[in-house]
């Protein structure tokens, strides 16, 4: 049994494009090289493409009549791949990730500055950053010191927190 999947890409990751003899319509609207648009029979359209030594590529199958273009098939496939690549890049850039920076209550000033540098890099990439101070053992009774440490961290970055939350053994602040 033959698989007749009408997906946009075939097995070797190339876009599936209907061109030349694969076009199964009687009449098509053809965009010629000079920009002119005509409704031709499929034979006349293929003949015009052969005379120009190019390919007849189906652009819009759902239109009445379907729209074709006389162009180089490999250039058309390359343009489709470039559009896909650009769309993927824009989609990746628009996603906001949540990054977390964890530290203890007894962190040294240089280590705090290093963590602030990491947070600055995350913020420059438009990521959301959560700063978490983990309190262990007797440190749980010093949540006020953890909030002071969060404020010191904010002063190093010159930012303000969207939200500060206190849980059992953690004090967290969200930065955007």
Phi and psi in degrees as a GROMACS rama.xvg file:
@    title "Ramachandran Plot"
@    xaxis  label "Phi"
@    yaxis  label "Psi"
@TYPE xy
-90.4731  133.822  UNK-2
-83.7513  117.089  UNK-3
-112.022  59.3556  UNK-4
-75.3862  126.995  UNK-5
-94.558  41.4916  UNK-6
-74.469  164.497  UNK-7
-73.6559  -25.6898  UNK-8
-119.486  145.255  UNK-9
-94.7194  -169.819  UNK-10
-62.4391  -38.1827  UNK-11
-90.5865  27.5317  UNK-12
65.6182  20.0728  UNK-13
-95.3719  144.366  UNK-14
-63.4132  140.441  UNK-15
-84.3772  116.321  UNK-16
-123.068  131.107  UNK-17
-86.175  123.352  UNK-18
-145.201  157.418  UNK-19
51.0156  -119.268  UNK-20
-71.5038  -12.8574  UNK-21
-76.455  -13.3931  UNK-22
-73.8739  123.298  UNK-23
-113.144  50.3445  UNK-24
-124.86  152.623  UNK-25
-79.0642  -44.0382  UNK-26
-125.386  144.874  UNK-27
-139.485  152.785  UNK-28
-90.2424  120.836  UNK-29
-109.042  129.562  UNK-30
-93.0013  114.687  UNK-31
-82.7013  174.479  UNK-32
-64.0292  -31.4009  UNK-33
-83.5071  5.50144  UNK-34
91.3889  -6.08134  UNK-35
-75.8586  147.041  UNK-36
-119.103  128.941  UNK-37
-135.563  152.172  UNK-38
-95.556  118.758  UNK-39
-129.955  160.228  UNK-40
-72.2581  161.689  UNK-41
-64.1881  -33.121  UNK-42
-65.213  -45.2643  UNK-43
-65.3622  -37.331  UNK-44
-66.6892  -43.3024  UNK-45
-65.068  -37.3101  UNK-46
-64.2677  -42.1784  UNK-47
-63.6973  -37.2534  UNK-48
-68.6148  -39.3668  UNK-49
-64.7583  -39.6433  UNK-50
-64.2012  -34.5376  UNK-51
-84.7045  -2.86506  UNK-52
56.9551  41.1142  UNK-53
-130.681  -172.468  UNK-54
-109.53  152.959  UNK-55
-98.417  114.217  UNK-56
-113.403  131.058  UNK-57
-77.1275  120.445  UNK-58
-98.0218  -53.126  UNK-59
-125.764  106.721  UNK-60
-79.5579  -26.7396  UNK-61
-83.1667  -13.4536  UNK-62
-73.0118  160.939  UNK-63
-118.172  114.081  UNK-64
-71.1526  161.811  UNK-65
-58.6647  147.429  UNK-66
-98.954  130.771  UNK-67
-124.38  162.732  UNK-68
-138.818  140.093  UNK-69
-91.0058  111.422  UNK-70
-156.829  173.503  UNK-71
-79.9597  125.463  UNK-72
-62.5021  -42.3856  UNK-73
-65.8839  -36.3889  UNK-74
-67.8674  -36.2251  UNK-75
-65.0158  -44.8123  UNK-76
-63.8907  -40.6608  UNK-77
-61.1937  -42.5887  UNK-78
-63.9354  -38.4165  UNK-79
-63.5423  -44.4821  UNK-80
-62.8787  -39.8421  UNK-81
-64.832  -39.731  UNK-82
-63.5852  -41.7093  UNK-83
-62.2502  -43.1574  UNK-84
-63.4923  -42.1598  UNK-85
-65.3324  -39.8382  UNK-86
-64.7589  -40.7679  UNK-87
-64.3248  -41.0168  UNK-88
-63.7791  -44.054  UNK-89
-64.6656  -37.2561  UNK-90
-66.186  -40.7569  UNK-91
-64.4799  -39.4024  UNK-92
-71.1657  -27.9958  UNK-93
-81.5503  -13.4078  UNK-94
-79.0399  127.534  UNK-95
-97.531  120.289  UNK-96
-94.2976  154.58  UNK-97
-103.206  117.303  UNK-98
-107.617  145.9  UNK-99
-122.887  135.383  UNK-100
-116.895  121.155  UNK-101
-110.015  143.514  UNK-102
-153.322  164.489  UNK-103
-95.433  175.328  UNK-104
-73.9624  -30.6765  UNK-105
-96.818  48.5425  UNK-106
-86.2331  142.816  UNK-107
-81.4047  162.783  UNK-108
-64.4552  -40.4497  UNK-109
-65.9842  -40.8639  UNK-110
-63.6216  -37.5225  UNK-111
-63.4819  -40.8111  UNK-112
-66.4164  -37.1275  UNK-113
-64.1025  -44.4938  UNK-114
-63.8268  -35.9912  UNK-115
-65.0249  -37.189  UNK-116
-63.385  -39.7147  UNK-117
-64.1051  -43.1011  UNK-118
-63.3096  -38.3665  UNK-119
-62.5385  -41.2788  UNK-120
-62.7504  -42.4274  UNK-121
-63.4081  -42.8259  UNK-122
-67.6461  -33.755  UNK-123
-65.7005  -27.2905  UNK-124
-89.3578  14.2039  UNK-125
61.9123  33.9614  UNK-126
-95.1911  156.153  UNK-127
-91.5499  137.731  UNK-128
-120.911  134.162  UNK-129
-113.714  125.684  UNK-130
-99.3419  122.596  UNK-131
-120.972  128.254  UNK-132
-108.151  117.59  UNK-133
-90.8668  126.502  UNK-134
-106.239  129.276  UNK-135
-119.498  139.768  UNK-136
59.5551  -124.76  UNK-137
-70.471  -13.6748  UNK-138
-65.365  -20.1745  UNK-139
-60.5557  -26.4503  UNK-140
-80.3255  -2.83664  UNK-141
-114.482  46.719  UNK-142
-65.6177  -27.0508  UNK-143
-64.9196  -36.5499  UNK-144
-67.6315  -34.4652  UNK-145
-67.3258  -39.057  UNK-146
-66.9721  -35.8342  UNK-147
-64.1851  -40.3197  UNK-148
-63.6756  -39.8847  UNK-149
-61.7342  -42.3993  UNK-150
-65.2538  -37.6989  UNK-151
-62.7902  -41.9867  UNK-152
-61.7201  -41.6116  UNK-153
-65.7771  -36.1909  UNK-154
-66.3832  -37.1015  UNK-155
-63.6549  -40.2492  UNK-156
-85.7806  -11.8507  UNK-157
57.5254  49.2939  UNK-158
-132.753  172.183  UNK-159
-122.581  154.478  UNK-160
-84.7419  143.562  UNK-161
-74.1513  -38.1833  UNK-162
-156.876  137.296  UNK-163
-119.464  126.105  UNK-164
-123.999  148.434  UNK-165
-122.587  122.103  UNK-166
-114.134  -168.524  UNK-167
-55.6991  -55.5358  UNK-168
-124.876  25.0921  UNK-169
-142  146.863  UNK-170
-124.976  124.07  UNK-171
-125.695  149.27  UNK-172
-134.075  137.212  UNK-173
-103.452  133.745  UNK-174
-121.775  141.693  UNK-175
